[in-house]
Amino acid sequence: MTHAVRGLGLAASLMLVSAAAVVPQARAASTSPPAAYVYIQIEGPAGAVYGFSASSTGHLTAISGAPWKPAGEIIGDNKSLLVTMGSGNLHSYGIASNGAIEDQLEQNPDTDYAGGACGNGTNWGAVLDHTGQFVYVLQQNGGNGSCAAYQSFQILSKSPYKGVFDGVGDTEVNTSGGDGVDLPTILGNESFAYADQIDGHYASPIGFRRESSGELQLMQFTETDPTLSDGFYTPYRPDASPAGNYLVLQLFPYDSNPAQLGSYTVDPEGNLSSTNTSSDMPTSPFNNFVSTFSPSGNLFVIYADNGAGPGGNGIQIYKFNAAAPLTPYKTLLSGTPIDQVAWDSSNHLYAISRSKNMLYVFTVTSTSVTEDTSWSIGSPWDMVVVSE
């Protein structure tokens, strides 16, 4: 099923597109509670935001009142709040019972708790933990251009402070001589997090221990990788499981494409080790890709937008087998450039394609995959899914 939201100019879309989106909503009225609310930001990280209610069968209904114009880029939620990041500020907005985005609750400078050398850093994004209680902001290229700061904020949830960002600390990484670091991926037990530190063509994971306050602090750890005959693997883009103490790394043999996918165990001290081998790890069908776990941790998804160039496009789903190697499961939208995917807690996988101006919805379990809906939406940029 395909519905259309036309990609108008921003000023026109605020007046006209929400009215057009009401038409399929009227045809699809339902009294069943939604499985999730899906928010799509269009035309870049400062664009308008559309909202959809997703049914238990993956059917989408446009939320009345959209589009909204929150400040900055949508980055995450904690079910009752939507968090965005603007130029130098974090913002929080309430989410109404019907999924509509409410007025701003709070804004807070994201440099409030930056450490010395990174105090004038450039915002490189933010990520929420699995509980939605903390948000971590990455600042890079500070005053001397040689460090990055991971800043930790607690998101308060009770009135009169609902939506307030309370800084709980920061940790710095020396990036002198390298190309910087990436946002952290956080284990489901919230004890450890990992990120990339990149130096030219090479990358290596860095680790963080989460303190009782919620603050991330840089830590030392060991990493035991699979062996490669007469060579080495370059590890890249760690992705932490939301369930169990596991992590997947992209492993580039001899620092070359295509990557293999290695499953790792995280021990109680945060050390990483893999029992996979070069012969039993799956090889990615894409040369450049991003990954994510399903909420239960039993499925692992990679997706790619390599455009018309080499490297492939689409979605590849794997069954995740704890410390054992991943098992290839299903290929979706082969050849379609995919820019972001997200899950809800009802087995729905959502995917957006900027070049195709599409939002796709699948129901994905360990035994079956079905496409539920495809919805045309002009210039989709970012997506946040709020599970109900």
C-alpha positions, -999 to 999 in steps of 0.1 A, spaced: 0 0 0 14 34 -10 3 68 3 17 102 -6 28 133 12 40 157 -14 75 173 -9 65 210 -9 86 239 1 88 242 39 65 272 42 39 256 19 41 222 37 33 238 70 0 251 56 -10 224 31 6 190 35 -10 182 68 -44 186 53 -36 162 24 -23 137 50 -56 136 67 -73 118 37 -57 84 43 -62 88 80 -99 92 75 -100 60 55 -80 41 81 -97 51 113 -91 25 141 -99 22 178 -70 -2 184 -41 13 204 -11 21 183 20 0 184 42 30 179 45 66 168 68 73 139 83 108 133 99 117 100 119 150 97 120 163 61 144 185 42 174 183 65 182 185 103 162 217 108 131 206 87 95 201 96 84 168 113 56 145 103 40 120 126 24 86 119 6 62 142 15 26 134 -10 -2 140 -2 -37 153 -2 -48 116 22 -20 105 -5 2 89 4 39 91 -21 67 99 -10 104 97 -13 121 131 -36 151 130 -19 185 134 14 176 116 37 189 105 55 204 135 86 225 136 107 217 166 141 233 170 169 213 154 173 176 145 152 149 161 175 125 179 155 102 203 127 98 228 118 83 262 81 76 252 68 108 269 94 132 255 110 139 221 146 152 222 161 174 195 194 190 190 198 225 176 227 248 171 244 246 205 213 235 225 194 204 235 156 207 234 127 186 249 91 184 237 61 166 252 44 139 233 6 140 235 -16 109 240 -24 108 203 13 112 193 12 149 185 43 169 194 36 194 221 52 227 230 89 229 240 95 220 277 132 229 280 163 239 261 198 237 275 232 246 260 250 214 251 284 228 261 274 234 297 295 205 310 323 205 284 358 198 297 386 224 293 402 219 258 369 209 242 348 238 256 345 254 221 339 222 203 315 216 174 284 195 181 287 161 162 254 147 174 238 129 204 224 96 214 200 85 242 205 54 263 180 25 263 161 38 292 156 73 278 169 88 310 203 100 297 215 117 266 252 118 255 264 147 233 297 145 213 317 177 209 348 176 186 376 199 173 378 221 203 400 251 209 432 233 200 416 209 175 430 178 192 403 165 215 367 154 217 343 155 247 315 131 255 290 151 277 265 133 298 230 147 307 202 132 327 167 140 314 145 147 343 110 133 341 89 147 370 71 180 372 80 208 376 113 197 360 100 174 333 123 176 302 151 195 320 186 184 311 208 180 341 245 178 333 263 149 352 298 151 337 320 146 307 350 127 295 376 137 270 394 118 242 427 129 227 423 130 190 456 146 181 468 133 147 436 114 140 403 121 123 381 121 154 357 98 172 320 88 167 289 86 189 288 58 215 268 26 212 255 15 246 251 -21 260 216 -31 270 226 -34 307 239 3 304 272 -7 320 295 -1 290 296 18 258 319 18 227 327 41 199 351 45 169 384 64 170 395 70 134 430 77 121 431 79 84 421 45 69 423 28 103 399 27 132 399 12 166 371 10 193 374 31 224 354 21 255 335 38 283 323 27 317 290 42 328 290 55 364 261 52 388 253 89 380 248 80 343 281 97 333 302 80 306 339 78 315 367 67 292 382 33 302 409 9 291 400 -26 278 414 -55 258 401 -67 225 406 -102 212 398 -103 174 395 -133 151 428 -142 134 434 -138 97 460 -158 78 490 -136 69 472 -104 78 450 -85 101 414 -72 106 407 -35 109 377 -32 134 351 -6 127 317 6 139 309 -13 171 272 -20 176 262 -31 212 234 -55 218 203 -42 237 200 -76 254 230 -96 268 266 -87 269 274 -88 232 286 -66 205 292 -68 167 321 -53 149 327 -47 112 360 -64 105 379 -54 73 404 -80 62 437 -65 53 420 -31 57 399 -38 26 363 -43 15 340 -61 20 338 -64 57 330 -95 77 307 -93 108 322 -105 140 303 -113 172 320 -104 205 313 -111 242 317 -83 267 331 -95 300 323 -79 334 353 -55 330 343 -44 295 369 -64 276 359 -77 242 366 -112 228 354 -132 198 355 -169 191 345 -164 155 368 -173 127 375 -159 93 358 -189 77 325 -188 97 318 -151 99 294 -137 73 307 -112 47 287 -81 41 270 -76 7 277 -39 11 309 -19 10 298 9 33 269 3 57 253 11 91 238 -15 115 213 -19 143 199 -46 165 162 -54 170 150 -45 205 151 -81 217 186 -85 203 177 -116 183 180 -99 149 208 -78 135 203 -55 105 227 -37 82 217 -12 55 234 9 29 230 39 6 259 38 -18 238 55 -45 248 47 -80 283 39 -70 298 6 -61 290 -10 -28 254 -20 -30 221 -7 -15 193 -22 6 188 -41 38 203 -74 50 189 -91 81 208 -116 102 199 -139 131 220 -130 160 234 -160 179 251 -145 209 288 -153 208 284 -176 178 286 -162 142 257 -143 127 234 -162 103 222 -145 71 184 -145 72 166 -121 47 174 -95 21 150 -65 18 147 -37 -8 178 -49 -27 191 -21 -48 172 6 -30 193 32 -12 184 30 25 195 59 48 181 49 82 162 21 98 145 18 132 125 -7 152 95 -6 175 89 -32 202 61 -49 182 85 -64 155 81 -36 130 111 -25 111 109 10 95 132 23 67 136 56 49 151 62 15 160 98 8 166 93 -29 133 74 -33 113 97 -10 99 67 7 91 52 42 88 14 43 73 -7 71 80 -45 76 69 -70 102 100 -90 110 102 -120 133 127 -149 135 103 -170 114 88 -146 89 91 -112 71 63 -93 55 61 -58 40 32 -39 56 32 -4 41 51 19 18 44 56 21 57 84 -2 70 114 17 91 141 1 128 145 13 128 123 44 159 131 64 157 116 99 134 92 118 125 85 155 102 57 165 84 58 198 71 24 210 39 23 229 
